[in-house]
Structure formats: C-alpha cells, structure tokens
Amino acid sequence: MEKMKAVVYHKKGSPEKLIYEDVDKPVPAGNEILVKIHAVSLNAADYRSMQLRLIPRNKIFGADISGVVESTGEKVFTFQPGDEVIGSLVDYGFGGLAQYVAVPENALIKKPKEISFAEASTLPVAGITALQALRDKGNISKDDKVLIVGSAGGVGTFTVQLAKHFGAEVTAVCSTKNVEQSFALGADEVLDYTKENFTQKTKRYNIILAVNGSYPLLAYRKALETNGTYVMVGGSYLQLFKSLVFGWLLSFGGKKMKHLMAKELNSDLEILAELTARRIIKPVIERHYPLKKAAEAMNYLKQGHSSGKVVVDVV
C-alpha cells in the first residue's frame, strides 16, 4: 500500500507523544475526497483532546486544513481534482497532520484564489468561533461597546476584526507585547492587563467575550450594561466548568451569561473566506512549522502565549 508522512500519536512517544513517521496513504470511499494537505492550523482542541485521552481513531490530530483535491470517490460531484479547498475535520475524526486525508465532501468548501493555503487553514475553528460568539450569542449591533478579554491568539485576533466589521466600539484586553497588534487589528481601546484591570473601571459593555483571562464571573457581570451579554468562548477547564455550572444562575434581569459551543458550519466558513478574500479580515499567523516539527508546534501552542495562529506547513 502507498505510504505518506504523518504525525502520529503514540502513548509512549516523545516529544508530546507525537511521532513523525510513515503511514498508509488513505483511499477515498465513494462519498469521500482525498485532499493533498498544504497547511493545517492548530487549535486548543488538539492538545486538550490529547490531555483528555480523546485520541482520533487514526491517531492523527489536526482539524483545520487547506489543500488541493487529489482524487474523488464515484459519488462526489461537487469537487474535482485540482480544486483548492478549506475544511474542518472536527466532526470527521481529525487527521490533518499528514500529507493526505480522506474526508466526506461536505467537510470542505472551495478556497478563494486570493487566500493563501496558510491563511485558509486558520479560518475554520478560530474564525467560526469568533463569528458565532459575536453574531449568534452576542447579537452584536452597530455601535455596541464590545470588550474582548484575550484579544491575541487565534480566536481573539479574529474577534477584534469581526467586531469592527460589525460596526462595534472595541476594547481589547491583552498583555504588553500584544497591545500594538490589537490596535493594528482595529481596536479602539486596548487595556494591558499587566498594568490595569477592566473590572476596576466604570465603563460598561453591551458584549463581553472571554477568550482568555481568569476573572470571576461576577466581575464580568458587573462590567455589563443592563441588557448586556457575556459569552465564554475559551479558557481553562476550571473557567469553562464555572461558566457552564454558574452562568445560568447569574443570568437574571437583563444581563445574560452565556457559553459558546461553536458549530462547524460551511455557510459560516464561506462568509469568513469571502471576508478574507476581500481583506476585510486578515488572519494573524504568528509561527510556521514544518510537518516534521508538529510536536514542537503543539507544545508552543499549549503554553498559551501565542499572538496569533500557529500553522504547520505540509507542502
């Protein structure tokens, strides 16, 4: 059987239990597409799944891919060899840290020519999370005052840009090294959390998005306008647990405390791809790694200090 290079999880492997090795190249079923992967971006879902021992069946992580259609099954009619595509493999067993992956055709959309493969790979999980948090949970409107706690990283950088696209007044919270970046992405005000605390200020917000940050739920609630909405979109396991368990208890009066479980929708991915092609939003990629150094890339992301997306270049 034909072989390919992939980064495979081994329980006793090191570093990070991810080993660069030869595996069988997948063969697409009737309703599947074989994609030659050009780039895959990493997400917290990758290393958190690993920590929870939620290992993909093929033991290959990586969900957000971009690449070129290599071949198609006989039941595929939407795509043809040579098409450039973007996709999320979250609902299809992951498998992105490899030279090829076979996925159902509904996992993919066509990639606009104006977007690079690396940029395209950043859009699915982080971009969709930002979009759904603002639009669906936050019900964002023009001139809303939006606070983004954790404006760096993958989700944060998309959230700042999308909030400005929707016409909001954006306040970003980040560390010193990311202040200039947040301004460059369009934030109207940037708070350096090492020097000032938004919970001690009098300003109130229509929407607060908690991407990163260990502030108490009551502090978030206090910073909301009377009919404001708080949305938890990331953070530690403890923060997520508190939001899920206690958020509804604090959703009284006009203030709402919500938690987002993003859904990987092709319609939303197409919106993001179009906005990126038009340069209304621009993916922020902090680091590139070759496939053989994916373990190093995963370890860096896990440290929680990235200023943008981490991309593994396969081709």
C-alpha positions in Angstrom: 0.0 0.0 0.0 1.2 3.5 -0.8 2.7 5.4 2.1 2.7 9.1 3.3 4.2 11.1 6.0 2.1 11.9 9.1 2.5 13.0 12.7 1.0 10.1 14.8 0.1 10.0 18.5 1.9 7.3 20.4 1.1 6.8 24.1 4.8 6.3 25.0 6.3 8.5 22.3 8.1 11.8 22.8 8.2 14.7 22.5 4.5 15.4 23.2 3.7 11.8 22.2 3.7 12.9 18.5 5.9 11.0 16.1 6.7 11.9 12.5 6.6 8.6 10.5 5.3 6.7 7.5 1.7 5.5 7.5 -0.7 4.2 4.9 -2.0 6.8 2.5 -5.8 6.9 2.7 -8.0 5.8 -0.1 -11.3 7.8 -0.5 -14.6 5.9 -0.3 -17.4 6.6 -2.7 -18.6 9.8 -1.0 -15.1 11.0 0.1 -12.4 13.3 -1.3 -8.7 12.7 -1.0 -7.1 16.1 -0.1 -3.4 16.7 -0.5 -2.8 18.9 2.5 -0.8 22.1 2.1 -1.4 23.7 5.6 -3.0 22.8 8.9 -3.5 25.2 11.8 -3.5 24.0 15.4 -6.2 24.7 18.0 -6.6 24.2 21.7 -9.0 21.4 20.8 -5.9 19.4 19.6 -3.9 19.4 22.7 -6.9 19.4 25.0 -8.2 16.2 23.3 -4.8 14.7 23.8 -4.8 15.7 27.5 -8.2 14.1 27.9 -7.1 10.9 26.0 -9.6 11.6 23.3 -7.4 10.2 20.6 -8.6 10.1 16.9 -9.1 6.7 15.5 -6.2 7.1 13.1 -4.2 8.7 15.9 -3.6 11.8 13.8 -4.6 15.2 15.2 -5.2 18.4 13.3 -8.6 19.7 12.3 -8.3 22.9 10.2 -6.9 22.1 6.8 -6.4 23.6 3.4 -5.1 21.9 0.3 -5.8 20.6 -3.1 -8.2 17.8 -4.2 -6.1 14.8 -5.3 -9.0 12.5 -6.2 -12.7 11.9 -5.5 -14.9 8.9 -4.9 -17.5 8.0 -7.5 -20.4 9.6 -5.6 -18.7 13.0 -5.3 -20.0 15.6 -7.7 -19.2 19.0 -6.1 -15.4 18.8 -6.3 -12.9 17.7 -8.9 -9.1 17.1 -8.8 -7.2 20.3 -8.7 -9.8 22.2 -6.7 -8.3 24.2 -3.8 -10.3 23.6 -0.6 -10.7 24.6 3.1 -12.2 22.3 5.7 -12.7 21.5 9.3 -12.2 17.9 10.4 -13.6 18.4 13.9 -16.6 16.3 13.1 -14.7 13.8 10.9 -12.1 12.3 13.2 -9.3 14.9 12.7 -6.3 13.7 10.6 -4.9 17.0 9.4 -1.3 16.5 10.4 -0.5 14.4 7.4 0.3 14.7 3.7 -3.2 13.4 2.7 -6.6 13.0 4.3 -9.8 11.4 3.0 -13.0 13.2 4.1 -16.6 13.5 3.1 -17.3 16.2 0.6 -19.5 18.2 3.0 -16.4 18.8 5.2 -15.0 21.1 2.6 -15.6 24.4 0.8 -13.7 25.8 -2.2 -10.8 28.1 -1.3 -10.8 31.6 -2.9 -7.7 32.1 -5.0 -7.0 35.4 -3.2 -6.2 33.5 0.1 -3.0 31.6 0.7 -3.2 28.0 1.9 -1.7 29.0 5.3 -4.3 31.8 5.7 -7.1 29.5 4.7 -6.2 26.9 7.3 -6.6 29.4 10.1 -10.3 30.1 9.4 -12.4 27.1 10.5 -12.3 26.7 14.2 -11.0 30.1 15.4 -12.8 32.2 12.8 -16.1 30.4 13.2 -15.9 30.6 17.0 -15.3 34.3 16.8 -18.2 34.8 14.3 -20.7 32.7 16.2 -19.8 34.3 19.5 -20.4 37.8 18.3 -23.3 37.2 15.9 -25.3 34.3 17.4 -24.6 34.6 21.2 -23.8 38.3 21.5 -26.4 39.5 18.9 -23.9 42.2 18.0 -25.2 45.5 16.6 -23.6 48.6 15.2 -22.2 50.9 17.9 -22.3 48.2 20.6 -19.5 48.5 23.1 -17.6 45.2 23.0 -14.9 44.0 25.4 -12.7 41.2 24.2 -10.7 39.6 27.0 -7.9 37.8 25.3 -7.5 39.8 22.1 -4.4 37.9 21.0 -4.3 34.3 19.8 -6.4 32.7 17.1 -9.9 33.5 18.3 -9.0 36.8 19.8 -7.5 38.3 16.7 -10.5 37.2 14.6 -12.9 38.6 17.2 -11.4 42.1 17.2 -11.6 42.3 13.4 -15.1 40.9 13.1 -16.4 43.2 15.9 -15.1 46.2 14.0 -16.6 44.8 10.8 -20.0 44.7 12.5 -19.5 48.4 13.5 -18.8 48.0 17.2 -16.6 50.0 19.5 -14.0 47.6 20.6 -12.0 47.4 23.8 -9.3 44.7 23.8 -7.6 43.2 26.8 -4.1 41.6 26.3 -0.6 41.5 27.6 2.0 44.2 26.9 3.5 42.5 23.9 0.2 42.4 22.1 -1.0 45.9 22.7 0.2 47.3 19.3 -1.1 44.3 17.5 -4.6 44.8 18.9 -4.6 48.4 17.9 -3.4 47.4 14.4 -6.3 45.0 14.1 -8.8 47.8 14.7 -9.4 48.0 18.5 -10.5 51.5 19.7 -9.0 51.0 23.1 -6.5 48.4 24.4 -6.0 47.6 28.1 -2.8 46.0 29.1 -3.8 43.6 31.8 -0.4 43.7 33.5 -1.0 47.4 34.2 -4.7 47.9 34.5 -7.8 45.9 35.4 -11.1 46.4 33.4 -13.1 45.2 36.4 -12.0 48.3 38.4 -13.2 50.7 35.8 -16.6 52.3 35.4 -17.1 51.6 31.7 -19.9 49.1 30.9 -20.2 46.9 27.8 -23.0 45.5 25.7 -21.0 42.4 24.9 -18.1 40.8 26.8 -16.2 37.9 25.1 -14.0 35.9 27.4 -11.4 34.2 25.2 -8.7 34.1 27.8 -8.4 35.5 31.3 -9.1 34.4 34.9 -11.6 37.0 36.0 -14.5 36.0 38.3 -17.9 35.6 36.6 -19.4 38.2 39.0 -16.7 40.7 37.8 -17.7 40.1 34.2 -21.4 40.5 35.1 -20.7 43.8 36.8 -19.0 45.2 33.7 -22.1 44.6 31.6 -24.6 47.1 30.6 -28.2 46.5 31.9 -29.1 44.3 28.9 -25.6 43.2 28.2 -24.3 39.7 27.3 -21.3 37.8 28.4 -20.0 35.0 26.3 -17.4 32.4 27.4 -15.5 31.1 24.3 -12.3 29.8 25.8 -10.2 29.5 28.9 -9.0 26.8 31.3 -11.1 23.7 32.2 -12.0 25.3 35.6 -13.2 28.5 33.9 -15.3 26.5 31.4 -16.7 24.5 34.2 -17.7 27.6 36.3 -19.3 29.2 33.2 -21.4 26.1 32.4 -22.4 25.5 36.0 -22.9 29.0 37.3 -23.5 31.1 34.2 -27.2 30.4 34.1 -27.6 31.3 37.8 -26.2 34.8 37.1 -28.5 35.3 34.0 -31.2 37.3 35.8 -32.6 40.7 35.0 -31.4 41.8 31.6 -27.9 40.5 31.8 -27.1 37.2 30.2 -24.1 34.9 30.9 -23.6 32.5 28.0 -21.2 29.8 26.8 -20.5 29.1 23.2 -20.1 25.6 21.8 -19.2 26.5 18.2 -20.7 24.5 15.3 -18.6 23.9 12.2 -20.9 25.3 9.5 -19.8 25.5 5.9 -22.0 28.6 5.5 -20.0 30.4 8.2 -16.7 29.2 6.7 -17.8 30.6 3.4 -18.5 34.0 5.0 -15.1 34.1 6.6 -13.4 33.0 3.4 -15.1 35.8 1.5 -14.2 38.4 4.1 -10.6 37.2 4.0 -10.5 37.3 0.2 -11.8 40.9 0.3 -9.2 41.7 3.0 -11.9 42.8 5.4 -10.3 40.4 7.9 -6.7 39.2 7.8 -5.6 36.0 9.6 -2.8 36.6 12.0 -0.2 33.9 11.8 2.5 34.1 14.5 4.5 31.0 13.7 5.0 28.4 10.9 6.4 24.9 11.5 7.2 22.1 9.0 5.2 18.9 9.4 8.1 17.0 11.0 8.2 19.6 13.8 4.4 19.5 14.6 5.1 18.2 18.1 7.2 21.4 18.7 4.3 23.5 17.3 1.8 21.8 19.6 4.0 22.3 22.6 4.3 26.0 21.8 0.6 26.5 21.4 -0.1 24.6 24.7 1.9 27.2 26.6 -0.9 29.7 25.9 1.2 32.7 24.8 0.7 32.7 21.1 -0.1 36.1 19.5 -1.9 34.5 16.6 -2.4 31.2 14.8 0.2 28.5 14.7 0.4 26.9 11.2 2.0 23.6 10.2 3.1 23.8 6.6 2.8 20.4 4.9 3.7 21.4 1.3 
